[in-house]
Every structure is written in C-alpha cells, then in structure tokens.
Amino acid sequence: MDNNEEIEGGSSEDNEFGSGRGGRKYRPVVAHDNDRAVVEMSSLDPSGSSSSPFPDPSNSLKKKKVGMQPDIEMDAKEGPLPAHGGVNGSQRESKLELFGFDSLVNILGLKSMTGEQIQAPSSPRDGDDVSIHLEQAKDTGVKSGTMMGVFVPCLQNIMGIIYYIRFTWIVGMAGIWESLLLVAFCGSCTFLTSVSLSAIATNGAMKGGGPYYLIGRALGPEVGVSIGLCFFLGNAVAGSLYVLGAVETFLNAVPSAGIFRETITKVNGTSIEPISSPSLHDLQVYGIIVTIALCFIVFGGVKMINRVAPAFLIPVIFSLFSIFIGILLARKDYPAAGITGLSLESFRENWGPDYQKTNNAGIPDPNGNTDWNFNALVGLFFPAVTGIMAGSNRSASLKDTQRSIPIGTLAATLTTTALYFVSVLFFGALATREKLFTDRLLTATVAWPLPALIYVGIILSTLGAALQSLTGAPRLLAAIANDDILPVLNYFKVSEGDEPHIATFFTAFLCIACVIIGNLDLISPTITMFYLLCYAGVNLSCFLLDLLDAPSWRPRWKFHHWSLSLLGAALCIVIMFLISWSFTVVSLALASLIYYYVSLKGKAGDWGDGFKSAYFQLALRSLRSLGANQVHPKNWYPIPLIFCRPWGKLPENVPCHPKLADFANCMKKKGRGMSIFVSILDGDYHECAEDAKNACKQLSTYIDYKRCEGVAEIVVAPNMSHGFRGIVQTMGLGNLKPNIVVMRYPEIWRRENLIEIPATFVGIINDCIVANKAVVIVKGLDEWPNEYQRQYGTIDLYWIVRDGGLMLLLSQLLLTKESFESCKIQVFCIAEEDSDAEELKADVKKFLYDLRMHAEVIVVSMKSWDTQADGAVAQDESVEAFAGAQVRIANYLEEMKERSRRDGAAPLVADGKPVVVNERQVEKFLYTMLKLNSTILRYSRMAAVVLVSLPPPPVNHPAYFYMEYMDLLVENVPRLLMVRGYRRDVVTLFT
C-alpha cells in the first residue's frame, strides 16, 4: 500500500450504504399544475441515474486519503487483504476486530494524539459532505517558543511610536497622577482582554486569522466577519501610524531632509525661540515612499520578514536602556535646557494636569483648533497598549499555542504596563512642563550616549511594527475570504501556503490613503476604535462561553471568570465613548452594517458558536419552566404536526405537497410558532436509515424554501399506521408537543381504488382522539391560496359541537394573513328546534363579543333541513352522491355478510376487526351528511373557505362506511377544513 492509498470503503457497512452517502444536489422540478411552489429537490446521482442497482463506488462514497506510515507496504504476493487488516495496510489479524472499525493506531499512527492536527474545513456548511484528509504534516520549519513566538512580538508591537514621541507630551498635558490613571485605565482593559484571550486560545487548536478566528468560532460567522473586517481596517490604519511616526522621527533627526518647512513661534502665548516641526507635505511624501518600500519587502514573503526580525528587536531593547541611563545621568539644563534631572520640585510642579489647546502638530497654541482633555488622551495613548494579539496571530508557528499564548501575552502586557508606570514617574520628575510640551522627542534628547542612536532605534522599531501590520492585515483579510462567508471577498482568497498578494495591494492602498492625511493625532483615535471593537469581541466571546459552560468549554488556562470578561468588555465600550462618541457611533454603525450585509448576503455556516449554545440552553430552561401542566388558553399556540405522507403520488423527489407549508403558515399569527413536518418511510430502519436522512434533507430544504418556521422529521416504520402511532405518542417534549395534526383529505382513494386508505385514515383519526390531539383535515389543498393570491368573500364556520374554540381561533388566524384579510367571518350554528334559534343566536353573539371576534351569526334549524330535503330533493345536487353512497354501502355490507356465511356464520369482519352494523344508524349518518352538505352548498357556495366540525369515526363501524360519510360531506365543496378540537380550551373570555 502506498502512502496515499485511496480507500473506497472502510467496511462492508460503508459499502452497503455507499450510494446514499454521495453528496446530493438539487435542481428545480417543473410542477404538473404550474405551481411555482413545486420547485423542489431533484436528486442528481453523479452517475446520472438513481435507479441503477449497481452504483459506481467511486461516485457513491467520498474518497478518503489516509496518510500511511512509510514502512507499511503492500505485498502483492500475499493475495487479497482480510476484512479489517486490509484497510489498515497490515496482514496481521486485528485484536480490535470485534469493534468493526479500524484501529486508530494503525490508521493515524498516533498523529492526532501527538499534536499533528487533522485538517478540518475552515467553514463547514450545513448539509455539506466533507471528505476527510489525513495526510502527513508538511514541514513548516522551526517552531517558536513562548519568548520569541509570543512575548517578543507582543513587546515589539506594544512598545511603539506613542511611547517614544508622545508619552512625554502626554505626561506634560495630563500631569503625573492623571497619567498614572490613564496607564492603569488602558492597561486594565488590555490585561482583562489578555485573560479572556488566554482562556479562548487554550480551549482548542487555533488556525489562521488570529482574533477573527476566535471571535467567529465563539460568536458566529456574522459577528466574526464584522469585527474581523474592522480589526483588519485597524491593522491597515495602524501601519500608516507607524509609517508616519518613523517619517516624523527621521525628519526631526535630519531637518535638512525636509522638502517643506513649517515654523511655530507661539508657545502658551509667549514668544520664545522658533520651534520647527516637520511639514505635513513632507510627512505625506516620505510616508508614501516608505509605504511602497515596505510593500516590496512584504511581497518577499514571511521568510524575509522573519530574517530581519532581530534587527527590529535589538534597537527597541537598546533604546529603552539608553533612555533610562540618560534619565539617571541627567542634570539641570543637561543635556538640554528645560531638563532638571530627577527633581522633586519638578515632580510637584508636574503632578497636576495642564490641558491646553494645540495646533495640528501638538504644539500648545491659544488659537489652536485642538482642545485636549482626559478623554482625548485616552484615544491618543491607547494604541500604546495595543499589540496583545501579535502572539495569537502567529499561532501557526508556535510549538505549543495553549502554553505560549497565555504566558507570553500576559507577560508582555504586565511588563509594558509596569514600564509605563515607571516612565510616568521618571518623565514627570525629569523636566519642566514647558520642555515636556515642546520637545516632542525628549526621549532622544536625554538618551545616552547619543540621541542619534535613539532616532535609529525609533525608526527601526516603528518600521518593524509597520511591516508587521502590512504583513498581518492581508493575512487576516485572506483568512476571512477563505472562510467563504462573503462572496464579495472572493478576490482575496489564497491557496494554503501562498502569499495574499491581492490583499496586500488593498492593504497598501488603505495605508497610503491614511498616510496622505498625515496627522498622527487624528489617525490614532481611529485605530483605537477598531482595536477596542476587537477587544470587546474577545471579551464577549469569553464571557458567553464561560457563562454557558458547555461541555466543550475546557480551557487549560484556569485563571478566568465570566465577570472579568464582562468587565473587560464594558471597559472597552466605556473607553470608546470616552474617546469620542461620534467615532464610537461611526465604528459601531460600520460594524452593524457589515453584520447586516453578512446576514443578507453571507453563506450560512455552523461553527458551533456560543450563540447556538445559548439558544440551546435557553430552550432547555424555557422547556423546564413551561413544565408539563396544561397551558393556559391565553398562552396557547398552535403547534401543528404536518403529516406529509401523500395519499397518492407526488412528482419525483418532491417530499411534500407544495401547499402544505402555505397552510401551515396560515395557522400562525405573524409567522410566530413552530411546525413539525413529518413523513413516514415504509420499511426496516436498518435498511432505510440513509434514505431517511436524505429524505429529511429534502424536506428541510422544502421548508426553508417555503419560508416556514418548522423542522423536518422522517420516521421509518413497517407501515403508515404503526409509524403515525409512534409519532403521535412520542413527538415533542413537555408542553412543546404538537397539539394539532394536519393532513390532506384522501380525495383519490375511490378514484384510484386505494382500498387500504379507509382503514389507515380512520386509524389516524382514532389515534389523535386517544392521544388528545386536535385534528384539521384539508380538502381542496391543491386550490389553497399562497401568500400572493388574495381571497374575497367569507370564511364560513359550521359550528356543530363544542371544540374548545379551535375553529373560531383558526378563522381569526386566517384573517391575519394577507390572502384572507379581505374576508369576513360567518358562523353557522345548528339548532334542533326553531324556538331555540333566537336564543342560540344571542348567546353566540355575546360569546363572540367577549372573545373579541367579529363575525356574523346565522342559525340553521334542523326543521329547515327537513324542509329543504323534502321540498328540493330532486334539485339538490347532493342527492346523486347520496344515492351512490347508499348503493356502495349496501354492496359492501352484502360482501361482508357473504364472507361471514362462507366462514360459518362468523361475526362480520372489516379490515381484520369484528364490526357491528346497525343499518338504520348507517342510514341516519348518511342522511345527516346529506343535509349538512346541502346546507353548505346552499349558504357557502361562494365562500373563500369553509370550516366544519369533524365527526369522530363511529365505534365498531367499518372504516369504509366512515369514508363514505366523509365523501358525502365534502361533495362539491371546493375548499373545506374539517376541524376537531380536543379536551382543552384554546380561547378565553377573560383578560
């Protein structure tokens, strides 16, 4: 056996059901009656025919590629392989043969147990059949540990441009104590986010995409894509921030390199020596050049970037040592005027804040257009604490993600936060406030031995951070595109191992656009919003997963709690509004628009996200809270059990009558409620299991197509009667069991001579009565209107028996639909005597008034029936049907008697059961149906729909007789609902 042998089937069981496991695709089937609803699923076998008794194994079962160990080879001389050993590539007898599966050790070589993860689809779709590829892991090079893989990248990203060229200015503006508060406030947000990130990252293997992958798998594709795209924008904009920082540092270090020059002479309203700052045009020109140069490096690939990583790390560490050595060596007015050294007097003077207006360059100016406060400084400083996702973004190159990410990320967060605290104290005691304001590169001024080294260190560190942004952002966009959620992102897809060149071009375009803005202080709050959205998403993901505590939630990082994640998410939202409510509204609106767009245009996927778990737990709690007691009529909802099994034949591969879903929607108010569509397959469960799964998929597709809130269930049973009896007893849970059985009336039973239908039909009705289920039988389903076919006329109710108000409620639900909203309700009541008519009419009107139902009440007396029958028998078109029913019943009865005589005067038997026939009673039932049918045709010939009470099957009567009664009742009525309630009220008079 070679390394990539293709296994057609792992066992005899696989081959037995091979034809059913092939991926099913659907195509529209033209309806016989030109009804657009019959656009259903036609199964397409790859071979072109589903009826072939010998399906092609290559088409019937997805091939599985199994990466075998190199030392296992096939000896052709040994003959065919044994049943189980052949699959394993070994001739020896398997000790686990009893289990009927291949040994994991033999197949996987313990690969899945030694850290080599089996590749799974990044975005599994509902209903897709996914082939399994177990191949040998590709050589990905040297893996990084905690220090170089997580701690150092996080430290390099966190210690960015803000610390070097803005932190001393922030201390001068906010003072020491508010600067400490600022660091604590922002640091606590990133620390709590790091804790949440550690918990999620240690709950399983991570793939590409960093925080997008974590959020998407926790909160769902829609939330993941919306926050992921915002995080991508944040990374792209952050690249421009680092580029502008590097260019500004270079122009301050080499003023002669500036093409344009801007001179500022006012500081706090006083005239001092001119202070020069880089021109906006210089920042734009050099920024574009640097961005293009960095893009060329990015196109060189990750290997080139990793080779120069030490060159970006060493200047950062060296510059930090140089700054603190210079602070310790500083004296009054040395190395520059305004520096006091570590002075207690300077510490006291700089303790409080001194917020002022500044120009666009950050120089204090009474006429400046930028007014600073604590909230604005939060937006300016927060990018200095970001970068905690750098380790998770490199999860693919880590030896042990579940150990390295939490330790490295938290260590980097705590280290930089401690460094900021110490720096606030040192900078506050180092120089006067005027020096803190005016010297934008005070860190370079005090650095030892030469300021030029700090300039080089700052430039290299910021360019390295910009390079990381331009490297990470395209890969994040490519990861989102590869998940195949948004078709519009298909242009950015890349194959595994390829570089995302198109995504890199797009990222560079965004970066250059932000560089053209040229203002560091305007770009910084924009980045802050996008990063805060991402951090809030990580915290909410951990909060949801920790609060739900699903069985799959088992993070190795134990130091977490849902309250900390909730606090972290709240801090993120608070910081967003503190910075700028307008920026917050814009960023939230952007994320919401992306979420809405993904919901509309995105492809559905199931990633096992936390929302699905929340829905599941909420459903369980709601089910327990409902209990099993009787539901109050005010809270009663129809839960119809739609019986899809046809009495005849539907077009091929059409799982259900196309109008059943339309009728099910008419039983719900504003679409609220659940329907259960159930069908029965005749046969043995073991033999028909795969067919049942495929039929369930077809039925689910039909339900989704008809936009009906419902679920599909397929039951395999020896016959329809046994299957329905099991369904009516077991379907549903607690008070969420179906309470109404809906099925089509078998109009074709006599026309197609289906003699088994009467017994089945009567058995189903009797089962519903015993199980205390309401019954609605639809006659004329082919003509039932869809949502676009408006009906006019009346909805007529022939209310004969007390049914708990179900018939009245159904009529009101019909009026809520657009197709019936123009109709009016008429209630026909049957009175035995004329003297009872007026009193009955008044009682029914009062009852309907108390029920808040508007309807016209008409009373029909039994005497008027007799008059109509006696005076218009010859003209009544129901008489012919009545006479035909009499003849057929007489013939059937004679056949039963003949069989009884042949069997030696045995009791009459019908459908295998003894029956008692009272011919006078049979005649009475027929006559009652005749009179009721005549009344319906007389008053409701033009009605949009007629509802009539369903009589129960008489005890010990042949099922054939009952079908004759029902045929006579529905004769010539085009659209009829036969309704039987159950022993519960579904409407109430009281509020």
N, C-alpha and C positions, 0 to 999 in steps of 0.2 A: 504493500500500500504506500503510495507516495504521500508527501506532506500535505497535499491539498485534495485528498480524495473526496469526491462528491458522493454523499450518502443519499440515496433516493428515498429510503425509509428505514427508520431505526428498528422497527419490529413489525410483526405481522399485523398488529393493531393499526399501525400507521398506514400500512398498505390497504387495509380494509376500508379505511375512511379517506383514502387519499384523494378521491375525486371531490370530496366535499371541502377539502381544505384549500383548494385553489382560490385565489383572490376573485371575488365576484364583482363584476362591473354591471352597471345598469344603463339601459337606454330606454327612451320613451316608447310606449306601445300605443298604437293608434286605437282609440276606443271604437267599439262597434256602434255606439249611439252618438258619436261625435261629441262626447262629453270631455271637456278638457281636464276633468278631474282624473280621468283614467290615463295619467301619464306615469306609468309605473315601471317597475323594475323588471327588465327582461334579462335573465341570467345569460351571460355570454361565456361559455366554456372556451378556453383557448383553442381547443381542437375544432371549434365550430359547431359541435353538436353535443347536447347534453344527454342524448338518449343512447349513446354508444355503450354497449355492455362492457367494452374493454377500453377504458380511458387510458390515455397516454400518461405513464407515470411522470414523465418529465414535465408535463403540464399540470398534473393533478396535485403535485406536492412541491412546495418551495424547496429548492436545494439548499442544503446546509453545508457550508465549508468548515471543516474542522481541522485546525492546525495540529497535526500529529507530531509526536516526538520523532526526531530523525532516525533513531536507532530501531524503530519499529518498521519492518519491511514485510512485504508480501512474498511468500514463497509459492510460486505458481505450480510447483510440483505436488503440493500437498492437497490439491483439489479444492472443492468449494468450502467456504467458511461455514462454521456452525452458526446457529441462530443468533447467538449473542456475541460470541467471540469474534465473528467476522466484522461486526461493527466496530469493535474495539481494536481491530487490527492485530489480534493475537489469536494463536491456535489453542492456547490452553483453556481449560474449562473455567468458566467464571463461577466464583463462590457465591456471588450475589444473583445467580440466575433466577432464584425464586422471586425476586422483586420485579423481574420483567423489564428492567431498564439497564442501560449501560453504566458501568462503574464510572463515577466522576474522576477517579484517579486515572483510569485508562484513557478517558476521552480528553480531559483537560490537562492532565499531567500536573495537577495541583496548581495550575497557573492562576485560577481565580482565587486561590487561597494564599497566594504569596505576593499579592499586591499588583499583579498584572491584570488590570480590569478588562472585562469583556466589553467591547464597544457596543453601545446601545444607540438607538436612533435618538438624535437630539430633540426631535419634535414629533413624537408619535401622534398619529391622527386617529380619531375614532374610526373603528372598522377596518383599519389597515392590517394586513397580514405582513408581519415583519420577519424577514429571514434572519437567521442567526449566523453571525460570522465569528468563529473562534479561531483567530489566526495568531501566529506568533507575533509578539510585540515588536514593533520597529525600534531600531536603535535610535534613541533620542539624545544621545550624548551624555555628558556628565550631569548628574542631578545636583542641585544646590541644596545646602542645608539651611538651618534657621538663620545663621548670621548673614551669609552672602545672599541667600534667596529671599529673605523677608526683612530682616532688621535693617540691613544697609540700604536697600531700595526705599523702604519707608522713610528712613532717616534722611536720605538724599532728597526725596520729594517734599518732606515736611520742611526741612531747613532750606527754604528757597529765598527768592528775591526780597520778600517782605521783611525778613529779619535783617538783611544787610542794609537796605537803603530806605526802609520805612520805620523800623522799630524804634530807633532813637527819636524820630519825629513824633511817633505815637506817644512815647513817654513824655515828651515835652508838651504835647497837647492835652493829654489826659491826666498827667501827674502820676506819681508813683502809686498811690493807693487805688486809683481807678484803673491804672494799667494792670495791677495785680488782679483786680476784679475781672478785668477783660480777659486776661490769660486764664483765670480759673473758670470763667463762664464758658469760653470757647473750648478749653481743654476738657472740661467735664462732658461736653457734648460729644467730642471725638472719642473720649475714653469709654463712655457708655456705648457708643456705636461700635467700638472695638470689641467690647464684651459681647454684644449681640452678634457681630461678625464671627467671633471665635466660636460661639455656640452653633451657628448655622454651618460654618465651614467644617466643623468636626462631626457633623451628622451624616456624613457620607462623602463619596468621591466627588470632586469638582471637575468641571470641564471648562472650556474656553468661554470667555465672556465676563469673568470676574463677578462684580456685584449684580450685573444683569442676570447672570445665570442663577445666582442665589435668590434674588427677588422674584424672578419669573417662576421658579420652581416652588416658591413659597406662597406668592400672592396671585399667581395665574399669569397666562400669556399677556393679557391686556395691560395689567399693571406693570409687568416686567418690561414690555416693549416701550410703554410710555415713559417710565423712569429711566430705562436704558438709553433711549434716544436723548433724553435730557442730560444724562450723565455723559453721553458722547459729545454733546454740544459743550458741556462744561470742560471736558478734556481738550477739545479743539480750541476753545477760547483761552484756556489756561496756557496752551502753547504760545499764543500771542502775548500773554502776560509775561512769560519767561523771556521771550524774544525781546520785548520792549525793555525789560529790566536789564538784560545783557547789553543792549544797544545804549541805554542811558548810562550805564556804568562805564562803557567804553568811551563815550563822548565826554563824560566828566573827567576820565583819566587822561584823555588825549583831546583837549579842546580844539586843537588846530585841525582835527579831522572833520569838524563840523562844516557843512556847506553853508548853512544859515546860522545866524546867531540872534539870541534874544537877551536883552539886558534888563534886569529888575533892580530898582533903586530904593523902593519903599519897603521897610520892614517895621510893622507896628506903627506906621505913621511917621517914622523918623528917617532921616537921611543918613545913610552910612555908606561905606564903600560899595560900589556896584557888585551885585551878585549875579553871575551868569549861570544860565541853565540851558540845557540842550533845546534847540528849536523843535517844534512839533514836526516840521517838514524833514529835519534831519532824522528824527525817530522813524518817520514813515519810510524814507528812502532806504536807510540802513536796515530797518526791520524787514522790508520786503526782500532785500538781498539775502539776509541771514536765513529767512524762512525758506527761500528757494534752495539755498545751500544745504540746509538740514534735510530737505525733502530728498535731495540726491543721496544723502547718507542713508535715509530710511529705505530708499529703493535698493540699497545694497544688501538689505536683509538683516535679520536679527543677529546673525553671527558677527557681522561687522560691528553692530552696536555693542554686543557683549564684550568684544575685544577691547573697546576703548572705555569700558565701564570703570576700571581702576583710575583712569585719567580724570574722570569726573568725581571720584570719591576722595582721592588724596587731597585736592585743593580745598574741599569742604572741611575736612578734619584739620588741615594745616591752618586754614583761615580762622577757625574757631580758637585754636591755641594762640595764634598771633594776636587776635583781638583781646583775649583775656590777659595775655602777658603785657600787651600795650596798656591796658587799663591799670594794671598793678604798677607799671613804671611811670604812669602819667603824673605830672606835677602841675602847679599853677601856671597857666599860659604855655604849657609844654605838653605836647608838641605843637599846639596852635593856640591862638588867642581864644579865650572863652572856656578853655578846659581848666578845671580846678583840681583835677585829681580826685581821689575818693575823699570827698569833703562832707562832713556832717552838715555844714551850713548849706551847701548845695542840695543836700538831701532834704532839709527842711523847706527850702525855697521851692523845690520841685515836688513836694508832697501832694499838693492840691492841683486840680485841673486848671487850665487856662485856654478855654476854647475860643478860637478866633476865626475870622473869615480869611480865606486864602484865594489866590488865583489858581488857574488850572495847573500850574507847576507845583502847588503846595506851599508856596511862599506866603507868609502872612501879609495880608493887604486889606486895609479898611474898606476898600472899594471892591474887594474880591467877590466873585459870584458863587463861591462855595462856602456854606456855613456848616461848621463841624460840631458834632455832639457825640455822646457816648454811642448812640445807636449807629451813627455813621462810621465810627471807628470799629465797631463790631464787623461791619461789612468790609472794611479795609483790612482788618487784621485776620479775619477768619481763614483766608487762603493760606496763611502761615501755619495753620494746624492741620490742613488737609494733606492727603497723601497716604492715608492709612490703608487705602485699597491697593497700594503698589504690590504688596505681597500676594494678595488673593488674585491679582491679575496675572501672576506668574505661577499659578498653581500647577500648570502642566510640567514645569521644570523643577519641581520640588521633590525631594526624596520622600518626605512624609508630611503631606499637607495638614493632617489632623494634629500634628505636633508643632510644626513650624509656624503656621499662620497665627494661632493664638499667642504663642510665646513671643514671636518676633514682632507682631503688630503692637501688642500691649507694651513690650519693652521699648519700642521706638516712640510710642505715644507718651509714656511716662518720662522717658529720657528728655525728649524735646520740651515737654511741659515744665520739667524741673529746670531745664536750661533757660526757658523764657522767664521763669520766676527769678532766677539768679540775675539774668541780664537786666530785668527791670530795676532791681535794687542797685546794680552797678552803674547802669546808664544814668539813673536818677541822681546819683552822687558824683558823677564824673564831670559834668559841665553845666554851664548856666542854661537857663531856659532859652535864651536867645540863640545860643550855639546849637541847642537841640533842634530849634526851628529851622535855622538857616543852613546848617551843614547836613545835607542830605546823605552824605557818605561819611558820617562821623566814625563808623566802624573802620574805614580805611585810614582816616586821619590819625587815630590812636593806635593803629596796628603796628606791631614791632616785628621785624626791623624796618621794613619798607612798605609804604602804602601801595606801591605797585604790585606787590605780591597779593594783596587783598583784592585789588582790581582784577588780577588774573584769576584768582580763586573764585570771585563772584561771577565773572564772565563764564568760566568753565562750568561752574555748578549750575548756573541758570540755563546755559545752553544744553547741558546734560538733561536737566529737567524738561526743557522744551523738546529735546529729542525723544525722551520717554513719552511725552504727551502725543507727539506726532507718530510714535510707534504704537502706543496703546489704543488711541482713539480709532484708527482704521480697523484694528482687530476687533474692537468692540462692535463697530458697525457691521463688520463682516459676520460676527457671531450672531447678531440679530437677524441679518439677512439669511444666514444658513439655516436658521430655525424655521424659515419658510412660513412665517406668520403673515407678513405684509407683502403682497405681490409687487408693490412699488419698489421694494428694496432688492428685487432680484438682480439688479445690475451690480450689486456689491457682493454677490455670492462668490466664494472661492472654494476650490477643492482643498482637501486636507493636505497640509504641508506647503501650499502655495502662498505667495505673498499677496495681500489685498491691494493691488496697485490702483484700481479704480477708487476704492475707499480712501486711499492715501491722497490721490488727486483732490477728492472732495474735501478732505480734512484740511489740506493745504490751502484750498480756496477760502474756506471759512477763517483759517488762521490769518491769511493775508488781509481779509476784509476787516478783521478786528485790529490788525496792526495799523491799517490806514486810519482808524480812529485815533490812535496814538496817545490816548490819555490813560495812564495806568490806573488812576483813581476811579475812572468810570468803568473800566473793564473789570476791576476786582469785585464789585458787588454782583455783577452778572454771574461770574464764576461761583460766587458764594451761594447764590440761589440754586444753581444746578447741583452743586455738591450737597447742599442741605436737603434737597429733594431725594437724592440718592441715599443719604444717611438716614433720613426719615423712613425710606422704604426698607432699609436693612433692619432698623429698629422695629418697625411694624411687623416685618416678617417674623422676627424672633418672638415678638410679643404674641402674635397669633399662634405660632407653632407651640410656644411654651404654654400658653393658656389652654389650648386644645389638648395638648399632651397625648397625641395619637400614639398608638403602639410603635410606629416607625420613628418617633421622635426620641432618639437615644444619643444625644451629643456626648462626645468624650470630654468636652470642656464643661465641667460641672459648676463652675462659679458664675452662674447666671440666674436670673429670675425675671418673670414677665413684668414685674413692676419696674425694674431697672430699664427694660426695653421701652416700656411705655413712657417713662420719664425721659429717656433719650429722644424718643420721637417728639414728645411735647417740647423739649428744649429746641429741637430743630425748627419746629413750626414757630415758636416764640422768637427765635433768633431771626428768622425770615421776616417777621413783621417788625421787629425792632430795627432791622436794617432799612427797610423801605417797604411800606405797604403796597406801593404801586408796583415795584419789582416783584413782590410776592404774588400779587394778583395776576400779573402777566405770566409769571412762570407756572403758577397753578393752572391758569387758563390754557397755557400751551400744553401742559401735561394732560389736562382734561380733553382737549381737542384730539390729541394723539390717542388717548384711551378710547374716545368715541369713534375715531376713524378705524382703530383696530377692531372695535366691536362690530362695526358695519362691514368692513372690507377684509378683515383678517380671517384666516382659516382657523377653524375650531381645532383645539388640541387639548389633551388631557395630560397634564404633567403631575397629577397628584398634588395639586397646590392646597394651601391651607384653607382657602375658601370652601373647597369641596368638603374638606373635613369638618369645617364649621357648619355647613349646611347639613351634613350627616348627623352631627351631634345635636344640632337644633331640632332636626326632625325627630330624633330619638327622644329628646326631652319633651317636645310637644306631644309626641305619641303617648309618653308616660303620663303627662299632665291631663290628656284627654281621658285616660282610663278606659274602662270597658263598659261604663254605665251608659244608660240611654241618653242620647244627645237631646238637648232642649230644642224644641221646634224653632226658636229664634236663631239657633246656631246650626240648623240642619242644612247641609249642602248635598246636592245630588252627586253621587259617585257612580256613574254608570259603568256597568260591565258590558262592553260592546261585544256581542257574540259574532265573530267574523266568519265562522264556518258557513259557507254558502249551502243553500238547499239544492242548488243546481251546480252549474259550471260557470266559472268566470274566465275571462281571457287568460291566456297562458302567462304565468308568473305575476299575475295581479293578486296580491294577498288578501284583498278585502274589497267589498263593494265600494265604489268611489264615493257614494253618497252617505255612507255610514258616519264618516267623520263630520260631514256637514250637519247631520242630525245631532251628533254628539255635541257639537259647538252650540246648537240651539238649546241645549239643556243646561247651559252655563250662563251666569249673569256677567257680562262684560269679559267673557273668556276665563273667568276665575273658576278653578276647580280641576279635578283630575279625572281622566277617563282611563279605563283599563281595556285595551283591545286584546281579546283572547281568541285563539283559534286552536283547533284540535286536529292532530295528525293521527290517523289510524295506523296502528302497527305496534311493534315491540320497541321499547325505549332504547335498548342497546343498539338496535339496528338503525333506528331513526334519529339518534341523537344529533348527528351532524346536519341532517336535513332540517331538524327543528331549529338549530342555531341559524342556519341560512334563512329559513322562513321568518325567524324573529328579526333578522336584519332587514329583510324586505319590508316587513310590517312596520318596523321603526322608521324606515325611510318614507313609507307612505304617510305615517302620522306627521313627520316633520314637514313633508311636502304640503299637507293639508293645514299646516299651522294649527294643529290641535294639541292642547296640553294633555298628554297622555303617555302611557307606557304600553309596550307590546309584550305579550306573554304567549308562548306556544307550549301546549301540553300534548304529550304523546300518550295515547290510551288505546285499548283494544277496539273501542268503538266510540261513537259520539256520546251516547248516553252515559257510559262509565266516565268518560272524560269530563263531561259537564258536571256530573255529580261530585267528582273530586274537586272541581274548580269552585263550585258554589259553597262547598264546605270549608275550603282552606284559603281561598284567595283573600289577601289583605291582612292587616294587623289591627287588632283592637277596634277602635271606632273609625278607622280608615278602611274598613272593609267595604267593598261595593254594596250599595243598597238598592240599586235598580239594575235589572237585567234587560238589556235592549237587544232585540233581534228582529230580523226581517220575517215577514209572514211568508210561508211557503206557498206562493200562488201557483207554482208549476207542478205541484205534487200529482194532480189528476191528469194534467195535460201530458206529462212525460211518464205517467204510470209508475211513480216512485212510491211503491206500496209500503216501504219501510218508514216513510216520513211521519204518518199519523202517530204511530207509537212513540217515536222519538220526540216529536213536538209536544205531545201530551205529557210525556215523562219529564221534559224540561220544565213545563209549567208547574207540574206537581212538585218537582224538586224545589222550585223557587218558593212555592207556598209553604212547604215544610221548613225550608231554611229561612223563612220570614224575609224574603226579598220581594221588592216591588217588581212588576213586570210591565214593560212597554213593548208592544209588538207593532211594527210599522208596516202598513200595507200601502203600496204605491211608492216604494222607495226610489224607483227609477225616476219618478217625476218630482222628487223632493228638491226644492229650490236651493241653489247655493247663495253665497253672500251677495252676489251681484244681481240676482233675479228678484225684483221687488214684487210682492204679492198684494192683492187688493181683495176686499170682500170681508168675510167674517171668519172667526175661529169659533166653531160650534162645539159646545160641550154637552154630551148627553149623560147627565149625572144621575145614575140609577141607584148606586149603592154608596155607602159611606166608605171612603178610601183614605181618610186622614188628610184630605185636601190636596192630594198629589196632583190630581187632574187640574185643579184650579191653579196650583203653583206652576205646572208646566205651561199652561196657557199664558201666564204672566211672563214667564221666561221667554216664550216665543215672541212676545211683544217687544222685548228688549233688543231683538235683532233687527237689522236694517231691512231684511227681506220681509218681515211681518209687521213692522212698526205702523204701517198704514191700515192695518186690520182692526176690527172691533170684535169684542167677545160677546157671544150669545150663550146663555146657559139654559138648556132644556131639562126640565125636571118632569118626572113621571109620577102622576097622581092616580091612585086606584079609583077614586070617585071624583065626580065633578065638584061636589061640595067641598072637597079638600083643596081645590085648585087655588083659590084666592088666598087662603091661609098659608098654604105652602109657598106661594109666590112672595108674600110679605115676609115670611121667615127667611127665605133665601136672600131676598134683597137686603134685609137687616144684617144677615150673616156676611154677605159680600161687602157691605159698607164697613163693618167692623174690621174686616180683613184688608181694607184699603184697596179693594179691587173694583174696577169699573166694568160692569157687564150688564147686558140686557137679559132679563129673566123671562122665559117662556115656559108655561106649564102645559104639558100634554097629558090628557087623562086617558085611562085605559078604555073608557067608553068611546072616546073619539077614535081610538084604534079600531074598536069593533065596527063602528060606523063606517070608517074608511074601508075596512076589509070587506064588509058586507056590500057596500054600495059601489065599490070600484074595483072589484076583484078582476073583472075581465080586462080592465085598462091597466091594472098595476103590472109594471114590467118585472116585478119580483116574483109573480105567480109562476112563471115558467121555471125559474130556478127552484122555487118551492116544490113544484111537481117533479122536477128531475131529481131533487134530493129524496123525495118520498120513494121514488122508484128504486134508486140506488140503495137506499137503506133497506127496503123490502128485499131486494135481491141479496144483499149482504147477509141479512138475517136468515134468509132461506138457506144460504150456503152454510151458515153456522149450524142450523138445525139439521141439515143433511149430514154434515160431518158428525154431529152428535149421534144421529141414528146409526151411522156406519160403525161408530165406536161402541154401540150397545147402550143407547140411552144415557150416555155420559152427559154431564153438565155442559152448557155452552162455553166454548173457549174462543177467545180472540187474543192474538198476539202472545199466545202461550200462557194466558191467565184466564181463570174462570170468570165469567161475566153473568150478570143478571139483567135481562132486558124486559122492561115494562113498556110494551108497545104504546100504551096510552100516554105514558110520560114522554116517550120519544116524540110522539105526535105533538104534544104540548110544547116541547122545546123547539121543534121546528116552526110551529105557529108563532111562538114568541119572537124568534129570529126574523120571521117573515114580517111581522108587524113593526119591529124595530127598524128593519131595513127599509120598509116602505115609508116610515116616518122620516128617516134620514134623507131619503131621496126626495121627499115632499118639501122639507124645510131647508135642506143644506146642500142642494144640488150645486150651487154656485159658491159654496164655502171654500176658503183657501185650504183649510184643513179641518177635519172632524175628529174629535176625541170622544170615545165611548168607553164605558166600563167593560172590562173583560170578564166574562163569566167563567168561573172555575170549571174544570172538567168534572162532569157528574161521576159520582162514585160507582164503580162496577159497570160503567158503560164502556162499550168498545171505543178505542181511540178513533176508529173510522167514523163513528157517529158524531163525535165531537168535531172532527174536521168538516163534516157536512154542515153542522150548526154554524161553524165559523165562516164557511164559504157562503152560506146564505146571508149571514150578517154583513159581509163585506161586498156582496154582489153589487157591481155597477157604482161603487163609491171609489172615486179615483185616488183619494189621499186620506188615509184613516189611521189614527193611533188608537190602539186598544190598550187601556191602562188598568192595571190592578194594583192598588196600594197594599200596604202591609200594616201590621198592628201597631202603628205609631202615627202620631200627628206630625205633619211636616209644616203646618201653618198654625199660627196662634193669634187670638184676638187681642192679646194684652201687649203692652209696650215693653 
